[in-house]
Amino acid sequence: MSSLEQARHAKRELRRRLAELADVVGIGVAREQGAADSYAVVVRLSRPVGEIPRSVRVFDTEAGDVDVTVHTEIVGPLRPE
């Protein structure tokens, strides 16, 4: 289980790691299904990519090292306006 702040920290770390991956459409934070107080990072992709980690380890001053779950969603390419 990870808190909202831990998931936000993991999102920033994952954004840094995936900055050069063109297939990333967006990165967000969402509640874990079935867990009211647990959050995960969601990576939205234009196509399936094998380089996305299943979790990101972040340090929390109260909890120590925490593994935040990462989910992926294939949303397709962005359309130009």
C-alpha positions in Angstrom: 0.0 0.0 0.0 1.3 3.4 -0.8 0.0 6.8 0.1 -1.0 9.6 -2.2 2.3 11.5 -1.5 4.4 8.4 -2.1 2.6 7.8 -5.4 3.2 11.4 -6.4 6.9 11.0 -5.6 7.0 7.8 -7.7 5.3 9.6 -10.6 8.0 12.2 -10.6 10.7 9.6 -10.6 9.1 7.6 -13.3 8.6 10.7 -15.5 12.3 11.4 -15.2 13.2 7.8 -16.1 10.8 7.6 -19.1 11.4 11.2 -20.4 13.0 9.9 -23.7 10.4 7.2 -24.4 8.2 8.6 -27.2 5.4 6.1 -26.6 4.5 7.6 -23.2 1.3 9.7 -23.7 1.0 10.6 -20.0 1.7 9.6 -16.4 -0.8 9.9 -13.6 -1.8 8.8 -10.1 -4.9 6.7 -9.4 -6.4 4.8 -6.5 -5.6 1.1 -6.3 -8.7 -1.0 -7.0 -10.1 -2.5 -3.9 -7.9 -0.4 -1.5 -9.4 2.8 -0.3 -6.2 4.4 1.0 -3.7 3.0 -1.5 -2.5 4.7 -4.7 -0.5 3.6 -7.8 1.1 5.3 -10.8 -0.6 4.9 -14.2 1.5 5.2 -17.4 -0.6 5.8 -20.5 1.0 4.5 -23.7 0.4 4.9 -27.4 1.4 1.2 -28.0 2.6 -1.7 -25.8 6.2 -1.1 -24.5 8.2 -3.6 -22.5 10.4 -1.0 -20.8 7.9 0.1 -18.1 8.7 -1.1 -14.6 6.0 -2.9 -12.5 6.9 -0.8 -9.5 9.0 2.2 -8.4 10.8 2.3 -5.1 10.7 5.6 -3.3 12.0 6.7 0.1 9.5 8.0 2.7 10.8 9.6 5.9 8.2 7.8 8.0 7.9 4.4 6.2 11.4 4.0 4.7 11.6 2.4 1.3 8.2 1.9 -0.3 7.4 0.1 -3.6 4.7 1.9 -5.5 2.8 -0.2 -8.1 2.9 0.9 -11.7 0.0 0.1 -14.1 0.0 0.7 -17.8 -2.9 1.6 -20.1 -2.7 1.5 -23.9 -4.7 4.6 -25.1 -3.4 4.8 -28.6 -1.5 7.7 -30.3 -2.5 11.3 -29.7 -4.3 13.0 -32.6 -2.9 16.3 -33.8 -5.3 19.2 -33.4 
